[in-house]
């Protein structure tokens, strides 16, 4: 797994390589990231009723929200509202393969948006905690990746698109 420092360095490379903001969503987040203090992250976890997966929390503390896949990573202060009536501390409904379920399924938080009712969800409970899932309407597909691997995949793909 890539470290947070490695992800930050790769994000800097992408920021420099894509000065014309050609990567999808870059015009929205402009590769800006906003680190989040441990106190704010503690408050977020308290309001959600669940601890954030370690890799995601560490990334938010050291790199921050903003730059990321699609339209970027959501402000963690908005995680509770981004899920509607979602219960992040509830039991995640899947065991490893995707399927159909309410887009407000429990046991996860929405961490990013890709437009047209497509989201990235981070599982917060159970054996799949820390994995990222694609959600489109009521279809759930596992990425089979942890947060850091998912973010690294986006960086690698985006750098390749820029020719860097």
Secondary structure by P-SEA (a helix, b strand, c coil): cccaaaaaaaaaaaaaaccccccccccccccbbbbbcaaaaaaaaaaacccccaaaaaaaaccccccccccccccccccccccccccccccccccccccccccccccccccccccccbbbbbbcccccccbbbbbcccbbbbccccaaaaaaaaaaaaaaaacc
